[in-house]
């Protein structure tokens, strides 16, 4: 509401109330994006420094020492900050930033924003608007914004490898906590036509966006950055790979193939053999999903031939998985299943929790096609619970669809509700993976032979209102009497 947008500042609320004579609440709320210009004209008997919001803040600003003014201006680029980040971006020593932040804190120009008063700080949006105005006015915005963007680019680089390892949760939490700053950094890259910086960030962030169910946002950033024709080949290749990974998770396989193909040419041109092999693996998975497992088989072999000459155990495991998936879709289950198990062993060793989860689901697919529906459901439930525990929204929605499909013959109404929940999650995320290429009919289609059209619609609509946590609680009801924890084989995580 209006009070929240004004940070609860009494003067700002007083000035906004005066403007309410001219604008209705909705129109006033929209105009608060220009709050410094809008909120003028306080009571005629008010002291001069209280006549406008800008003047009130400027009055406090003028009382600061020059060094404090400079620090406040620079801190305006942040959307929440730590002492370390503030020190690096402003070029201050540990002592300087500690004393400066302490002084601004004592003057109520910044505040503690960390949990339990932790060492994280922020500035009210109204004050931040003023700080950025002053920073731009003295010609310092671009230099500080560049340092801000570089700092968070380096942070994303640090987190990237952790997203597929045992430190995944910590990396995810760190990126989530700084997401607004990362968005600001990407915005800077777009505004200043610095595609290399932007692609370095966005190309490494794609797994975060996929895991957190923000696929559409990640795709939008990457597509906007890739429009720039002057990006360097390595950065463009990284951006194309990230975009293709998100397209893969949106099940836009043909478009993903195209982007992977462009990235492959760039990796070859710069002599990046590992990048070339990884892209071939992703192209293999994508081709198989798109209905061409023969090409998937060939591309997997191409990737493996390159990786044989590299010290790349994890990447080799992915290539084995791609080969297994192609063979599975070609109907050669006997050859496929042991290869899935070999790939899973590599993923377990590397600590890639998400990949293990999706690969374990392959056991359910094999069991389903062997007619062992109850065992398939047990495995699917375990994989779904793991994805929920790992807070991987996109993967959990996909696993939930498996659970719903396997449960539909015995519990059609619950299954349709779960499928509706999975659908709603995918809609918010911007896309998701299908079941049909695996030869698995979706829950709603299965249940249509048992439930009436009205019952189907009611269950579906009820499911679409469920949160992921509520869907998980409902899914527990489907647990077979004797539960065994799934410990074997695979369905693909893919997408590079």
DRENMIPA-62361 format. One record per residue: x, y, z of N, C-alpha, C in turn. Coordinates in pm, whole numbers, plus 32768, in hexadecimal, padded with zeros to 4 digits. Example, Ala and Ser with C-alpha at 12.3 -4.5 7.8 and 13.67 -1.06 7.14 Angstrom:
DRENMIPA-62361
85277DC7830C84CE7E3E830C85287EB6830C/85057F1F82C485577F9682CA850A80038313/
END
This chain:
DRENMIPA-62361
80517F8980008000800080008056807E8000/801280EE80068058816F7FFE80B881828073/808F815D80EC80E4816F81618164811D8153/815780A1812381CE804D810F822B808880A9/81F280BC803A824680F67FD2829281708005/825B81B0806C829B822680A582F08204811E/830A8182813083628154819B8330817D8225/82B181A18231827A81C782B382AC824E82E6/82EE829B82918324831D82BE82B0837F82D8/82A783B68350823784108370822C84868310/829D84C782EF8296853982968264850F820C/8295849F81DA826B8470815681D584528155/81A3841681C1811483F681C980C2847781CE/80F384D9821780AD855A822180A2859D8199/8111859A814E811185D980CA80BB858B8068/80BD85078073806984B5801C7FD584CF8036/7FB284E280B47F2684FF80D77EF785808095/7F5185E0808B7F2E865D80497F1386467FB4/7F5F85ED7F777F4C85CD7EE97ECE857A7ED1/7E9A853B7F387E2284E97F297DAA853C7EFC/7DB185C07F0C7D4686167EDC7D4286197E43/7DB585FC7E047DBF86017D737DB285787D33/7DE485107D787DE9848B7D3D7DA184267D96/7D6283C47D567D2C83547DA17D9D82FB7DD2/7D80829B7E2B7DE982457E647E3A81FA7DFB/7DF781C07D967E3F81727D317E9B81CA7CDE/7E6982407CB67EBA829B7C677F2F82D17CB9/7F1782EE7D377F82831F7D8E7FEE82B57D9E/7FC482387DAE802481CB7DBD807D81BF7D43/804281CC7CCC809181C47C5180F582377C49/80CB82AB7C73812083227C67819083257CCF/818B82CD7D3181F282CE7D988279829F7D64/827E826B7CE98300824D7CAD835082CE7C9C/830A83407C99834D83C37C908333840F7D12/834883CA7D81831D84017E01836384837E26/83E184917DFC842A850B7E2283EB85887DE3/83B785797D68837885EB7D2782E885FD7D54/82A5858E7D70821885947D93820185CF7E1D/825285A67E7D823785CA7F088279864E7F2C/823B86B87EFD826887407F1D81F3878B7F5B/821287FE7F9081A688547FBF816C882D8045/81C0882580AB818E880781318144887F816C/811D887581E880D488E3822981208966821F/80D789D1820B81188A5381F581648A83826F/81408A5382E581858A7F835D81F58A218387/821389BC8334827E895F8356830489A18340/83698974838A83EF89A583728415898682E3/847289D482AB849589C4821E84C1893681FD/850D88F7825885428873823684D78807823E/845E882B826783F187CA8268838C87E481F9/83A5884581A283438869813D833587FD80D1/839D87BA80B08395874E804E83E686D88082/83C78663804B841085ED807584A385F8804E/84BA862C7FD68546863B7FAA8591869A8006/8550870980298592876C807E85AC87348109/854E86E38139855F86A881BE85D8864B81C2/85E385F881598655859D815386D685E98137/86CC864E80DE8742869F80BE877786E78139/871C8712818E87448757820A879886F98260/876C867B826E87BA861A82BB883D85FA8275/883985F181F288B085D081A2891B863C81B3/88F186B981B38951872781BD8998872A8244/895C86EC82A9899A86E9832D8A0A86818336/8A14862A82D28A7B85C282D38B0385F882AE/8B6985B482DD8BF185D382B18BFE85AD821D/8C5885EC81D18C6885CA81438C7F8535812A/8CCE84F481808CE78465816E8C6884138183/8C13844181E08B9583FC81F88B3584118183/8B36848A814C8AE384A580D78B0C844A8062/8B8E843F804D8BBF83EB7FDF8B9883597FF4/8BA4832A806F8B7F82A0808B8AEA828A8077/8A9782E480A88A0782D6809989E082D38005/8A1D832C7FB68A02832C7F268A2282A57EE7/8A9882727F098AC581F47ECD8A70817D7EF8/8A45817F7F7589F481107FA7896B810B7F65/894681777F2188C781797EDA88BD81127E6B/892E80E27E398929807F7DCC88FD7FF67DFF/89077FE17E8288E67F5E7EBB88517F527ED9/88227ED87ED1879F7EB47F0887BA7E537F7B/87EB7E8B7FE7881B7E3B805788AD7E1B8043/88FD7E2080B0898D7E0A809F89CB7DD4811E/8A3C7D92810D8A917D68817D8B067DCA8186/8B4C7DC581F58BC27E1B82038C2A7DF9819A/8C3B7D79817E8C9D7D5181198C7B7D8C8091/8BFD7D7D80678BD47DB17FE58BE47E487FDF/8BBA7E8C80488BC57F1E804A8C567F4A8041/8CAF7F0380888D3C7F2780858D787F177FFC/8D5A7EA77FBA8D937E8D7F358D5F7EF27ECF/8CDD7F077ECD8CA07F5E7E688CC97FF07E7A/8CD5801E7EF68CF980AA7F0E8D9080BF7F17/8DDD80527F138E6E805E7F1C8E9E80897FA5/8E548066800E8E76809080968EBF802080E0/8F118045813E8F527FE281938EEC7FAA81F5/8F107F3E82378EB57F0182998E8F7F658306/8EF37FB083368ED9801183A18E828083836F/8E9E80B482F68E51812382BE8DBE80FD82AD/8DA6808682788D1B805F825F8CD3804382E3/8D1B800B83418CDF7FEF83C48CB480718409/8D0E80D3840A8CEF8152844B8C83819E83FF/8C8B819A83798C2981E283288B9D81A98337/8B92812683318B0F80E6833F8AD880FE83CC/8B2F80F5842F8B04810C84B98ACC819984C9/8B0D81FA848A8ADF828484968A5882978452/8A47826083D889C8826D83918959822283DB/897F81B7841B891E8169846988EE81BA84E2/894B81FC85228927824B859988CF82C18575/88D782EE84F88885836084CA880483318487/87EA82AE848D876F827284558763828583BF/87D58292837A87D2829C82E987DC821382A6/880781AF82F08801812482C687D080D58340/87B180558328877E8005839887AB7F738387/87A97F2A83F587C77E9B83F287577E5383A8/877A7E02834487147DB682FC872A7D208309/87997CF7834987B37C69835B875E7C3083CA/874D7BAC83C887017B6B843287497B7D84B8/86FA7B95851F87307BA485A687997C1385AE/87857C7B855D87E37CEB8561886C7CCA852A/88727C6884CE88F17C40849489327CAD8442/89AC7C92841589FD7CF883D289D67D088340/89597D25832889267D4982A588D37DC882B6/88E07E22825788A57EA6826788587ECC81E9/87FF7F2C81F887B27F5D8186878D7FEE819E/8756802B8135872F80B7813A869C80BF8112/864F8112815585C58126812C85C18153809A/855E81238050855881427FC1855581D77FA6/851282227FFC850B82B27FEA859682F07FF5/85E382C48057866B82F6806786C582C57FF6/86AA82497FC986FA82117F5B86E482637EDB/8668828B7EC2864C82E17E4E86A083607E55/86A4839B7ECB86F184177EDC878683FE7EC9/87B883927F03884783727EF6886F835F7E65/881C831A7E18883A83047D8A883383877D3C/87D683DD7D6187CF84627D23885284AC7D37/888284AA7DB288FE84F17DD1897584B17D8A/8976842D7D8389E483E67D4089E884097CAC/8973840B7C6D896D84317BDF899384C27BCC/896785177C2A898285A57C1E8A1685C87C25/8A6385777C6E8AF385947C788B4385427C13/8AFE84FC7BB98B4284B27B4F8B8384317B7C/8B5883FD7BEF8B9B83857C228B4F83037C10/8AD6830B7BD38A8282937BCF8AC382227B81/8AF4823D7B0B8B2281CF7AB68B9781837AF4/8BF681CC7B2E8C6B81897B6A8C4281307BDF/8BEA81637C358BBF81137CA88B68809F7C7B/8B0F80B87C1C8AB8804D7BEA8B0A7FDF7BA7/8B7680057B648BCC7FA17B248C107F497B8D/8C437F887BF78C817F397C618C1C7EDE7CA5/8BA37F117CB68B367EC17CF08B1B7E477C99/8B0F7E5C7C178AF27DED7BBA8B647D887BB9/8BDE7DB87BBB8C517D5C7BBA8C587D0B7C3C/8C377D4A7CAB8C397D017D2A8BD77C8D7D25/8B5F7CA67CF58AFB7C3C7CF48B137BD77C83/8B567C037C1A8B807BA27BB48BE27B3E7BF1/8C417B707C3F8CA27B177C818C5D7ABB7CE5/8BF67AEE7D2A8BAE7A9A7D878B667A297D3E/8B297A477CCB8AE479E17C7C8B4879797C4A/8BBE79A57C228C2779467BF78C4A78E77C68/8C57791E7CE28C7878CA7D568C0B78627D70/8B8F78897D588B1E78307D788B0277CA7D0B/8B2C77E67C908B0077937C1F8B1F76FF7C31/8B9B76DE7C4E8BC076517C5B8B7C76107CD2/8B60765E7D398B2076277DB08A8F75FF7D96/8A5376357D2C89C776187D1089B075867CEA/8A1A75407CC38A0B74B27C9F8A5A74597CFE/8A80748C7D718ACE743D7DD08A9074397E59/8ADE740C7EBA8AAC73FB7F428A8E747F7F88/8AC874ED7F568AB075707F928A3B75B97F4E/89E8756E7F07897D75AA7EB9892176037F0C/88F475D37F7F8894761F7FD088CE76A67FF9/894B76A78024898A7725804D899477857FD8/89B877507F6389C377A57EEC893B77DB7EC3/88D577887EC9884F77B47EA6882078227F05/8839780F7F86881078737FE9885A78F77FD2/88D978ED7FB1892879667F9A88F479B47F20/88D9796C7EB488A579AD7E3C881A79E77E55/87C6799B7E9C874079CC7EBA87457A4B7F0E/87A27A4F7F6E87AE7AC37FC587DE7B3F7F7D/88267B2D7F0E885C7B9F7EC388177BB07E3C/87A37B737E2A87647B727DA687437BFF7D75/87167C567DCD86F77CDE7DA187747D287D74/87E57D107DB888627D4C7D8B88907D117D06/887B7C907CF3889F7C507C75884A7C897C03/87C97C9C7C1F87727CD97BB987A17D667B96/87CA7DB17BFB87FD7E387BE1887B7E327B8B/88D07DD07BA5894B7DC07B57892B7D9D7AC6/88C97D477AB288A07D257A2A88627D9E79E4/88157DEC7A3087DD7E6679F888497EC879CF/88B27ED27A2189237F2979FE89637EFB797B/89777E78796D89B47E4278F489617E637878/88DE7E5B788588877E7D781588897F1377F8/88817F657861887A7FF6785088FA802F7815/896B7FF1783489EC802578068A257FD57791/89D37F7C775789FD7F2B76E48A807EE27702/8A827E9977718AF57E4877978AC97DB57799/8AB47D7A77218A7D7CF1771D8AD77C89775B/8B5B7C9C77548BB47C37778F8B9E7C2B7825/8B937C9E78688B7B7C9D78F88AF47C5B7915/8A8E7C8478CD8A0A7C4E78E48A017BB978C8/8A3F7B8C785A8A3A7AFE78378A8D7AAA7897/8AF57AE578CE8B457A9C79318AF17A7F79AC/8A9B7ADF79D18A437ACA7A4489CF7A6E7A1F/89847A9479B989087A4B7998892579BE7967/899479AC791E89B5792878EC89D978C6795B/8A0778FA79CA8A2978A47A3D89B278947A9D/894C78E57A8B88D978E47AE6886A78877AB9/887578497A42880078067A0B87D077947A64/882C774C7AA387FF76DE7AFA87B477137B75/87DC77857BA6879477C17C15870577E17BEC/86F578207B79866F78437B4A861A77C77B32/8658775F7AFD860E76E27AE785E476A67B6C/8640769E7BCB8623765E7C4B85B976AA7C9B/85BB772D7C938561777E7CE484DC779A7C9F/84C7775F7C2A844977757BE4843C78007BAB/84AB783A7B8084AB78C07B4384E478B77AB5/84B9784F7A6E84EE783379E884D178A77989/845778DB798D843079477931848879C27946/84A679E479C384FA7A5979DC85877A4479A5/85C079CF79C1864679B4798E864D79BB78F7/85E9798378B685E67986782385DF7A1677F1/858E7A69783385817AF4780886057B3E7811/864D7B2C788086CF7B6D788D872F7B40781F/87387ABE780987987A8A77A787757AB5771A/86F77AB076F786D17ADA767086EE7B6E765B/86D77BC076C186F37C5076B687887C6A76A4/87DB7C2076EB886C7C3376E388A57BFD7660/886E7B92762F88A17B5475B488807BA57537/88277C07754588077C5F74D488827CB074AB/88D87CD2750C894E7D2374ED89AC7CD47493/89CF7D0B741F8A227CC173C08AB67CBE73E2/8AE27D1374408B717D2074588BA17CD374D2/8B537C7375028B827C1E756F8BF57BC7753D/8C597BAF75928CC97B5A756B8C997ACA755D/8CE17A7A75118CB579F174F58CA879997572/8D0A799E75CF8CF8794A76468C7E79707699/8C6579F376A98BF37A1E76F88B6F7A0276AF/8B717A13762C8AF879F475DF8AD9795F75E7/8B41790C75E18B2D787B75EC8AF178587674/8B23789876DD8AEE787F77628A5A78A7776B/8A3B791B773389B1794A7736895478F076E5/898278C476728930786A761E891977E57664/898077B376A88972773576F1890C77437761/891477B377AB88B477CA7817882677D877E2/881678227773879178337738875B77AD7708/87B0775E76C8878476DB769987597682770D/87A1768A777E877B763C77F386F176617825/86D076E37825864C770E785185E076E777EC/860076F2776C85A276C67704858576307710/85ED75E5773185DE755577488579753C77B8/858675867825852C7572789684A175AA787B/849375F97813840E762377E683D575C4777E/84207559776283F974F576FD83F175307671/843A759E7659844475D575D284C2759B7592/84BB751B7573853374CF754F857074FB74CA/851E751B74688554754473E685A075C873F2/85687626743D85AC76A57452862B769174A4/862776367506869E76197555870B75DC74FC/86E4758274A1874675467444878D75B373F3/873F761473C787777681737687DF76CF73C6/87BD76F17441881A773F7494889676EE74B9/8882766E74D888F6761974F4895076117479/89137609740489637602738989B9767F7375/897E76F5739389CB777173888A3E777173ED/8A22774474668A8A774074CD8AF976DE74A5/8AD4766D746D8B37760A74448B99764573E1/8B68768F737E8BC076CE731D8C22772E735E/8BF4777873C28C4B77D774078CB47790745B/8C8C772574A18CED76D974F18D59769D7498/8D32766D74248D94763773C68DF376A57396/8DBA771A737B8E0A778973468E7477B873A8/8E5577B3742B8EB677E3748E8F08777074C9/8EF176F674988F40768374C58F2076527550/8EA37667757D8E7A763B76028E4175AE75F7/8E977549760B8E6D74BF75F68E0874917660/8E1B74BC76DA8DBC749677438D3374D27727/8D31755277018CB3759176DD8C73754C7666/8CC3752576068C9074DD75928C50745975BB/8C94740D76118C61738B763C8BE1739B768E/8BDF73FA76EA8B677411773B8AF0743476E3/8B0A7487767E8A9D74B076258A6C743B75D2/8AC573E575A58A9B736E755C8A44731375B3/8A69730676318A1772B7768D898B72F27699/8985737676AD890373B776B988B473AC7638/88F773B775C688B473A87545887E731A7535/88C772B875698899722D75648817721D75B1/8816724E762D879E7244767F8728728A763C/87437300760586D8735075C986A1730D754C/86FA72D674FA86CE729074808676721874A3/869C71CE750A864D715B753385C371877562/85BE71F075B3853D722475E084E87254756B/852A728B750784E172C1749384B072547435/84CC71D6745684997167740484FD712F73A2/857F714E73B585E6711B735A865470D773AB/8635706373E8869A701F743A87116FEA73E9/87006FD8736787736FAE731587DF701B7315/87B47098730288137108730C88487114739A/87F170FE73FD881C710274888889709C74A3/887A7027746D88DE6FBC747C89646FE7743F/895E701B73C789D9704573818A1E70B873CA/89D1711B73F58A0B718F74398A4A716774BE/8A0C710975048A4670D875818ACC70977568/8AD6704974FE8B56700B74DB8BBF707474B8/8B9570DE74738BF2714B74508C28718D74CF/8BD071A3752F8BFA71E075AE8C5B718475F7/8C3C710575FC8C9070A676448D1A709A7603/8D2170A575818DA3709A753D8DFE710F7562/8DC3718575768E1371F975A18E3C71EA7633/8DDF71BF76858DF871B677158E5B71487738/8E6A70E676E18ECD707D76FA8F5A70B67708/8F72712976C88FF6716676CE900371D27736/8F9C71E477888F9D724C77EE8F89720E7878/8FBB725478DE8FA5722A79688F2072677994/8EB3722579708E2F725F79858DCD71F079A9/8DD971BD7A228D88714B7A4E8CF4716F7A51/8CD371E27A8B8C4672097A968C08721B7A0C/8C50725E79B38C1D7274792D8C0D71F178E1/8C6A719578F98C60711278B98BE470C878EA/8BC470D8796B8B4B709B79A18ACE70D2795F/8ACD715379428A5C718F78FD8A4E7158786F/8ABF7144782C8ABB710E77A58A87707E77A4/8AAD7031780B8A796FA9781889E26FAE782D/89B2700D787E8924701D789388DC703D7810/8917709577C188DA70BA774188D0704076E5/89386FEF76E589366F74769688C86F1676C9/88BE6F09774C88586EB2778787CC6EE17763/87B86F64776487336F997745870D6F7F76B4/876E6F93765A87546F7875CD872E6EE575B8/87796E8C75F7875C6DFD75EA86D36DDC7626/86B16E1B7695862F6E0476D485BE6E297674/85C96E9F7634855F6ECA75DA855C6E797559/85CB6E38753A85CE6DDE74C585966D5474E9/85746D42756A85376CC4759685996C5B75C2/861A6C7C75C9867F6C1A75F286956C267689/86336BF676D7863B6C03776886AD6BB177A3/86CA6B41776787346AEA779C87BA6B2F779C/87D86B7A773288576BC3772B88506C467779/87DA6C81777D87CB6D0577BB87D96D017853/87986CA27894878F6CA6792688176CA0796B/88726C47794588F56C48798989456CC87970/892D6D0778FD89726D8678E489396DF5793E/88B76DF47954887B6E5179B288B96E3F7A3D/88C76DC27A6688FE6DA57AEB898F6DD47AF6/89DB6DC57A898A666DF57A8A8A6B6E8D7A96/8A116ED17A4E8A0C6F647A5589E26F917AE1/89856F497B1C89576F6B7BA389C76F5E7C09/8A1A6EFA7BFA8A8B6EE77C568AE96F5F7C51/8AFF6F957BDA8B55700B7BCB8B1470837C0F/8A9270947BFB8A4B71067C368A4C71007CCE/8A3D70887D048A4470797D958ACE709F7DC8/8B3470767D818BBD70927DAA8BDA71287DA9/8BA1716D7D478BBC71FD7D3A8B6372517D96/8AFC72147DD08AA4725D7E2A8A3D72B27DE3/8A2072917D6289BE72DE7D17893272AC7D3C/88FA72E87DA2887E72B87DDD880872BB7D7A/87FE73287D2E878F73337CD0879872CB7C62/881172B57C31882372537BC7880771C77BFA/883271AA7C74881471287CB1877D71137CB8/873571797CE286A3716E7CF18661714E7C6C/868571987C05864571827B84867170FE7B46/86EC70D57B60871B70557B2B86D86FE07B74/86C56FED7BF686806F857C4285F46F6D7C08/85B36FDA7BDD852D6FCC7BA5852A6F6D7B2D/859B6F5D7AEA859F6F027A78857C6E737AA1/85A06E4F7B1A857A6DCB7B4B84E36DBC7B47/849E6E287B6D840C6E247B6B83D96E117ADD/841A6E507A7D83F06E4279F283FF6DB179C4/84706D7479E584856CE879C0841F6C8E7A04/84066CA87A8483A56C567ACE83186C677A93/82F76CE17A6E82746CFD7A3382606CAE79B2/82C46CB1795D82B86C6A78DD82BF6BD378EF/82F36BA6796182F46B17797E82726AEB79C1/82176B4B79D781976B2A7A1481976B2E7AAC/82056B5D7AE9820F6B637B7B81E76BF07BAB/81686C107B9F81396C987BBA814E6CC17C4B/81376C647CA981476C867D3681D86CA77D56/82356C5B7D2082C36C797D3682E86CFE7CF5/82B26D177C7E82CB6D977C3C829A6E0B7C93/82276DFA7CD281F16E647D2882496E797DA2/82796E0D7DDF82D36E1B7E53834E6E6F7E2F/838B6E4B7DBE84046E927D9383E46F247D75/83756F3C7D30834F6FC47D0B8336701A7D86/82F46FE17DEA82DC702C7E66835E70517EAB/83BB6FF47EAF843C70117EEE8486707F7EA2/848270797E1C84C670DF7DCC848371677DDE/83FE71687DE283B671E57DF683D872237E7E/83D871D17EE683F872037F6C8486723B7F71/84E171FB7F2B856A722C7F26857272B37EE0/852972C17E72852973407E2984EE73B07E7D/848473937EC8844873F67F2184AB741D7F8E/84EC73BA7FC9854C73D5803385C274298001/85E874127F828656745E7F46862A74E77F16/85A975047F22857175857EF8858775A17E64/857F75367E14858875467D8384FA75457D4C/84C575BA7D33843875C87D0F841875857C8A/846A759F7C23844F75667B9F845774CF7BA1/84BC749A7BE384CC74097BEA845A73CC7C3B/8433740C7CA783C673D87CFA834473D27CAC/832874387C5B82AD74387C0B82AE73C47BA8/832273AA7B6D832D733A7B0F831B72B57B57/835D72A57BC8835072297C1482BE72157C41/827A72837C5F81EE727A7C8A819672447C1A/81B572697BA0816A72347B2E817B719C7B21/81F4716B7B3C820B70DA7B3C81B670987BA9/81BA70D17C20816C709A7C8F80D870937C68/80A471007C31801871057C0C7FF6709B7BA3/804C708C7B408032702B7AD580316F9C7B0A/80906F7D7B6180986EF57B9580266ED87BF7/7FF46F427C3B7F8A6F2E7C9E7EFF6F307C5F/7EF26F647BE67E6E6F7B7BAA7E156F007BA1/7E486E8A7B7E7DEE6E167B747DAB6DF37BF9/7DF26E017C697DBC6DD97CEB7D7C6E4C7D36/7DAC6EC77D207D796F3C7D6A7D666FB07D09/7D066FA77CAE7CFA70097C427CE170987C71/7C8D70AB7CD77C6C71337D017CE571797D3E/7D2B71347D977DA5716C7DD37E0E71847D68/7E1B71277D0C7E7F71337CA27E6671AF7C4C/7DE971C87C297DCA723E7BD77DE672BE7C25/7DC972BE7CA57DEA73337CF77E81734D7CF6/7ECF72E47D047F6172F47D027F9173247C79/7F5672EF7C0F7F7B731C7B887F5673AE7B75/7EE473D97BAE7EBE74667BA77F2174BE7BF1/7F52748F7C637FB874DB7CAE803874E87C5D/8062747B7C1F80DB747E7BCD80CB74DF7B59/805674DF7B1D803A753A7AAC804575CC7ADA/800A75EB7B4D800C76757B7F809A76A37B9D/80EB764A7BD58176766B7BF181C076887B70/81AA76377B0A81EC764D7A8981C176D17A4A/814276F47A5B811177737A23815977E97A61/816C77E57AE381B278537B28824578567AFE/828177E07AF3831077D77AD1832B78027A42/82CC77EC79EA82E1780E795D82F877947907/82D9771E793A82E776A578E98311762E793C/831675BA78FE833E75417943834974CC78E4/8373745A7918838F73E578C68313738D78B6/830873457845829572EF782B82AE725F7855/8244720F784F824D717F78678241712F77E5/81FA7165778481D37118770E824770D976C2/82BA711F76B1832870DF7668835B705F76AB/833E704F772B83696FD8777483026F68776C/82976F80772082306F1B771481D76F11778E/81C86F8077D981776F81785281016FE0783C/80886FAD784D80106FFD783E7FFD705378BA/7FCE70CF78A77FBD7127791B7F437100796D/7F44712D79EC7EDD71027A4C7E5171287A20/7E41719E79E97DBA71C879C27D81716F7955/7DD3714A78F57DA570F2788A7D7E706978C1/7DD17035791C7DB46FB279587D326FB879A7/7D21702279F67CAC702C7A4E7C2C70487A00/7C37707979847BBE709879377B69701C791C/7BA76FA779277B5B6F2C79157B0D6F037990/7B246F497A007AE36F257A7E7A8D6F987AB3/7AC270117AAF7A7B70857AE57A2570C77A7A/79BA71077AA5796771547A4879AF71D47A21/7986721579B479C57294799079C272FB7A01/795273007A4A7948735F7AB979A9733C7B29/79B372BC7B487A1172907BAF7AA172AF7B87/7ABF729B7B087B4572BA7AD57B64734E7AE8/7B0673A37ABE7B1B74337AC87B2874607B58/7AD374287BAF7AD8744F7C3C7B5D74297C7C/7B8C73AF7C5F7C0B73827C987C7E73D47C61/7C7B73EF7BE07CE4743F7B9F7CEB74CC7BD9/7C76750B7BE57C7275937C1B7CA175977CAD/7C7A75317CFB7CA7752B7D867D3E751B7D8D/7D7574C97D357E0474B47D337E52752F7D0D/7E1D757F7CB27E6375F87C857E70765F7CF4/7E2176517D5E7E2876AE7DCF7E8A76807E3B/7EC276087E2A7F1B75D27E907FA7760C7E83/7FE576297EF48073764A7EF580C375CA7EE4/814475D77ECB819975617EBF819875127F41/819C75587FB1819C75158034811974CB804C/80A975088025802774C78035801D744D7FDA/805474597F62805473E67F0680A773747F3F/811873967F7F816C732E7FBB812272E6802B/80D67332807B808972F580E7801D729980B1/7FE072C080427F7A726D80037FB871EF7FC7/802D71FD7F8A806E718B7F498092711D7FAC/80AE7144802880D270E1808E8063707A809F/7FE870A280877F77704780967F7C6FD38033/7FC96FE37FCA7FD26F7C7F63803C6F137F81/80886F267FEC80F76ECE800A80C66E3E801D/80FD6DDF7FCF80DA6D527FE380FD6D248070/80BD6CBA809C80CC6C8C8127815C6C6B814A/81A36C2B80EF82306C08810782866C6080AF/82C96CC180ED83166D2380A183A86CFC809C/83DF6D008026846F6CEB801584AB6D697FD8/85186D95800E85596E0E7FDC859A6DF17F56/857B6E407EF085B46E287E6B864A6E417E6D/86966DDE7E4087286DEC7E4387676DCD7DBC/87186DAE7D5A87516D8D7CD887296DEF7C6C/87376DCE7BFA87336E137B7886E96E957B5C/86C36EC77AE186BD6F4B7AA286566F7E7A3A/862470057A3C85ED705C79D2863F70DC79D2/86537119796086B67181794C869C720B7988/8704724579BC870172CF79EA8726732A7977/87887300792987A9733B78A787C373CF78A9/87B3740B783487C174997825884C74CA7846/88B3747D782B893D74AC78428966749878D0/
END
